[in-house]
Amino acid sequence: MAKPTKLPKPPITEAVIDIRVGFNATRTIDELAALGAKLHGYTESQRLQFGIAFTTVAGPIGQGVQLISGPQLIPGSSAGVTIPGVAAAIANALPQPQGTSPAILGVAFRSADSLQVIQSRHEGLTFSRLRPYMDWEPLFEGIWAAWLGYREVLRPDRVLRVSTRFINRIDIPTGQNLDDYFLISPRMPEGAPDILSAYSSVMSIPYAQRKTQAFVKLGLDVSNSNQTIQAMILDLDILHPCDLAPNDNEAISSEIQDLRPLKNELFFGSLTEKALELFQ
């Protein structure tokens, strides 16, 4: 196991904190879009211009979420554009099979530099930070500021789950033994070349005392691999069910913060000291 330490160049391509909620009544897409007025650090034009509807939420923005871009709502100014108009504009931009209506599950807002993404959805709120990753504290501050706005605008009835996900891309020189870098690497057959064309593994790890479930995924990123680099994805997903009042700030923040040490434990417990040298 590698010794936990702060890395100058962390391999994180996307860091996510998610708050899952429950409603007694379904919220409209316009109510979800209205969160934009509460997002500090996101200008009005950016909120609307980068508003995106999505039809599936299978994971973070960078890993398989089917995003469908809405129209360019603001050609230079916000004149004439109102929040209630977002729903209709997005719906018109979605592909609509004949005889069906688009299933819009929420709206995403991007920061001006597109490195931070907030998803406002019927089932909850997600804050994503894309590379370059800064630190846990700015990530927590991002979800917390968005959560205060989401809670005020959407008025959820309960907080049902908190989770975090860290997606790491680790480039290994082709021909190197993966055992030198990963403690959870695939075992190559005797006599086989030290190169992969495809690989994927998933471990589901229950932490009974913490009432938490962790998923550790390791796989080859074929699209970013070549003759000199094997791009490996180490994907850590940690979920903690709960049942909290939305205004219980202390309990919610504590549950989120408790995810951090487990995330670090899984990350450093998956790598060798040699792997950490790549991030200096």
JOLIN-V51039 format. One record per residue. RES is the residue in one letter. PSI is psi in whole degrees, 0 to 359 (* if undefined). Layout:
res:RES psi:PSI
res:RES psi:PSI
This chain:
res:M psi:134
res:A psi:147
res:K psi:126
res:P psi:130
res:T psi:159
res:K psi:127
res:L psi:129
res:P psi:324
res:K psi:75
res:P psi:146
res:P psi:16
res:I psi:122
res:T psi:335
res:E psi:133
res:A psi:136
res:V psi:139
res:I psi:134
res:D psi:139
res:I psi:115
res:R psi:136
res:V psi:170
res:G psi:142
res:F psi:146
res:N psi:337
res:A psi:143
res:T psi:136
res:R psi:151
res:T psi:164
res:I psi:328
res:D psi:324
res:E psi:321
res:L psi:320
res:A psi:332
res:A psi:346
res:L psi:332
res:G psi:327
res:A psi:347
res:K psi:359
res:L psi:107
res:H psi:136
res:G psi:358
res:Y psi:114
res:T psi:159
res:E psi:315
res:S psi:323
res:Q psi:321
res:R psi:313
res:L psi:319
res:Q psi:323
res:F psi:10
res:G psi:130
res:I psi:135
res:A psi:146
res:F psi:148
res:T psi:344
res:T psi:147
res:V psi:84
res:A psi:351
res:G psi:190
res:P psi:168
res:I psi:316
res:G psi:359
res:Q psi:71
res:G psi:2
res:V psi:132
res:Q psi:95
res:L psi:137
res:I psi:111
res:S psi:138
res:G psi:178
res:P psi:166
res:Q psi:95
res:L psi:332
res:I psi:107
res:P psi:9
res:G psi:338
res:S psi:166
res:S psi:9
res:A psi:129
res:G psi:357
res:V psi:125
res:T psi:157
res:I psi:313
res:P psi:339
res:G psi:349
res:V psi:317
res:A psi:313
res:A psi:319
res:A psi:317
res:I psi:316
res:A psi:322
res:N psi:336
res:A psi:344
res:L psi:144
res:P psi:132
res:Q psi:105
res:P psi:147
res:Q psi:129
res:G psi:6
res:T psi:163
res:S psi:147
res:P psi:140
res:A psi:97
res:I psi:119
res:L psi:347
res:G psi:188
res:V psi:141
res:A psi:145
res:F psi:136
res:R psi:149
res:S psi:170
res:A psi:327
res:D psi:2
res:S psi:17
res:L psi:347
res:Q psi:134
res:V psi:132
res:I psi:124
res:Q psi:121
res:S psi:110
res:R psi:167
res:H psi:326
res:E psi:1
res:G psi:199
res:L psi:138
res:T psi:136
res:F psi:127
res:S psi:139
res:R psi:123
res:L psi:167
res:R psi:137
res:P psi:135
res:Y psi:141
res:M psi:288
res:D psi:171
res:W psi:319
res:E psi:312
res:P psi:327
res:L psi:314
res:F psi:317
res:E psi:325
res:G psi:313
res:I psi:325
res:W psi:317
res:A psi:318
res:A psi:322
res:W psi:319
res:L psi:321
res:G psi:317
res:Y psi:315
res:R psi:320
res:E psi:318
res:V psi:316
res:L psi:338
res:R psi:61
res:P psi:157
res:D psi:324
res:R psi:154
res:V psi:121
res:L psi:340
res:R psi:145
res:V psi:149
res:S psi:162
res:T psi:152
res:R psi:131
res:F psi:121
res:I psi:118
res:N psi:134
res:R psi:121
res:I psi:112
res:D psi:118
res:I psi:131
res:P psi:133
res:T psi:137
res:G psi:347
res:Q psi:147
res:N psi:121
res:L psi:336
res:D psi:339
res:D psi:346
res:Y psi:325
res:F psi:139
res:L psi:352
res:I psi:27
res:S psi:159
res:P psi:146
res:R psi:119
res:M psi:144
res:P psi:150
res:E psi:131
res:G psi:352
res:A psi:149
res:P psi:150
res:D psi:63
res:I psi:143
res:L psi:146
res:S psi:344
res:A psi:144
res:Y psi:141
res:S psi:134
res:S psi:150
res:V psi:130
res:M psi:128
res:S psi:118
res:I psi:111
res:P psi:132
res:Y psi:92
res:A psi:316
res:Q psi:328
res:R psi:353
res:K psi:47
res:T psi:145
res:Q psi:131
res:A psi:143
res:F psi:124
res:V psi:117
res:K psi:133
res:L psi:131
res:G psi:167
res:L psi:128
res:D psi:92
res:V psi:323
res:S psi:335
res:N psi:9
res:S psi:152
res:N psi:198
res:Q psi:340
res:T psi:343
res:I psi:135
res:Q psi:109
res:A psi:111
res:M psi:139
res:I psi:120
res:L psi:109
res:D psi:117
res:L psi:123
res:D psi:119
res:I psi:123
res:L psi:134
res:H psi:105
res:P psi:149
res:C psi:178
res:D psi:91
res:L psi:152
res:A psi:138
res:P psi:336
res:N psi:7
res:D psi:76
res:N psi:317
res:E psi:315
res:A psi:318
res:I psi:313
res:S psi:323
res:S psi:318
res:E psi:322
res:I psi:313
res:Q psi:330
res:D psi:345
res:L psi:334
res:R psi:308
res:P psi:326
res:L psi:321
res:K psi:313
res:N psi:320
res:E psi:317
res:L psi:321
res:F psi:303
res:F psi:335
res:G psi:351
res:S psi:350
res:L psi:160
res:T psi:170
res:E psi:326
res:K psi:323
res:A psi:321
res:L psi:335
res:E psi:336
res:L psi:342
res:F psi:15
res:Q psi:*
